[in-house]
């Protein structure tokens, strides 16, 4: 009997979102200005004017086409200007705690920095007698539920089961690529952080017999003190985001407003149980409002992880009479943050976020992202994958637009006599293969990935960043530091709140 071969995956295609080809709107203006300036001396027949005009035109072309760290000069200018305006107006600083706003009755609402300030944490029944926390974004008019999941992993199972689980996850994503789909975003977030051993110690204390030999108890305590803190734990979260604009009819039928939207979202997530199980994912719990607040708090203040983990473990004891699990929503946010050009400072930690700018060009195994979450004693890492399902009609339009752009670029290149590179040829083949797969019934999704590395010792930051970049290279990924927007990147990379892909840029 032939052994099943592990499946290979590939075919990721980058979006072409420029005004013309890969040029942004500002880049196109620079090219047009360079052409006009270069033509002026010709029409005026002024050699003196040519001495001035040609260097200026050349400088504009460099600004439009020149690239540093993957960004063109005009993109760097936009980032720098935006960052300097934020610094000049103190919008890069955030203070809460004593400075937090208060309501008329004296209570303190949830206070979060930057783009998170717009979010509201709601509470809704989960249909099983419990409560579930839902993040409401009134600007985008979306509702997000977050669950903590566990999975057996792929590396240690046989190939047949590995392929089946990946196909199950693909089927789950494909099921949301429909015209009337109300789910607008699916996010997977995983954290890798040093384990303080609190859960291990709590379990051991509850299961140690009172008449156990003193020597055995002492040996066990010494083992936990040495091995517990050296271990690494992983937390995995799945976020489901509902668009109220897409689900307006269902929301109206469920009573309308926030209550109706929450009811529709709960109905959607309950219907996902079978699909998630087929993909090998076990939902441990849908986070309550206090659970969501704890996830936010531990991302902004990693040092709080120790106390909160110990309290969560102790709360599992039936006789526990202390504080409940989680964190009060009004205490979820940080005390202070500061956004620097290439760094985000929050409470007692520093975070650098990276965007995955390129996935592997060659076909890879399903475990190719594993190096990114290797255990590190000096830093914690967070990885977020954001999927945006696209309906069949819109997918047809998007892929047709991509195909037209690429064919127009190839035709222009052929007219100018420039040889086509192998990379450009493979991109065209990938675009055609995706269109064929779509026509045969496959789903199309937008996908982005962000990675964050967080340290509590500033001297360890550059070392942790270098290790992350090396691991990303081992995974075949091309990553780029999110210069000038570290605060926005943190909200996606380090938090499982369903924040994600911006709107596709067309004509800007």
Secondary structure, DSSP 8 states (H G I E B T S, - for coil): --------B--------SSBTTB-HHHHHHHHHHHHHHHHHHHHT-HHHHHHHHHHHHHHHHHHH-EETTEEHHHHHHHHHHHHHHHHTTTTEEE-GGG----TTS-------GGGGGEEEEEEE-SSSSEEEEEEETTTTEEEEEEEEEE--STTS-HHHHHHHHHHHHHHHHTT-STT--EEEEEEEEEEEE--SHHHHHHHHHHS-TT--HHHHHHHHHHHHHHTTT-EEEEEEEEEEEETTTTHHHHHHTTSHHHHHHHHHHHHHHHTHHHHHHTTEEEEEE--HHHHHHHHHHHH-TTHHHHHHHHHHHHTSTT--S--SS--GGG-S-SEEEEETTEEEETTEEEEEEEEEE--SS-B-TTTTGGGG---SS-EEEEEEEEEEE-HHHHHHHHHHHHHHHHHHHHHHHHTT----HHHHHHHHHHHHHHHHHHTT--EEEEEEEEEEEESSGGGHHHHHHHHHHHHHHTT-EEEE-TT-HHHHHHHHS--SS----------
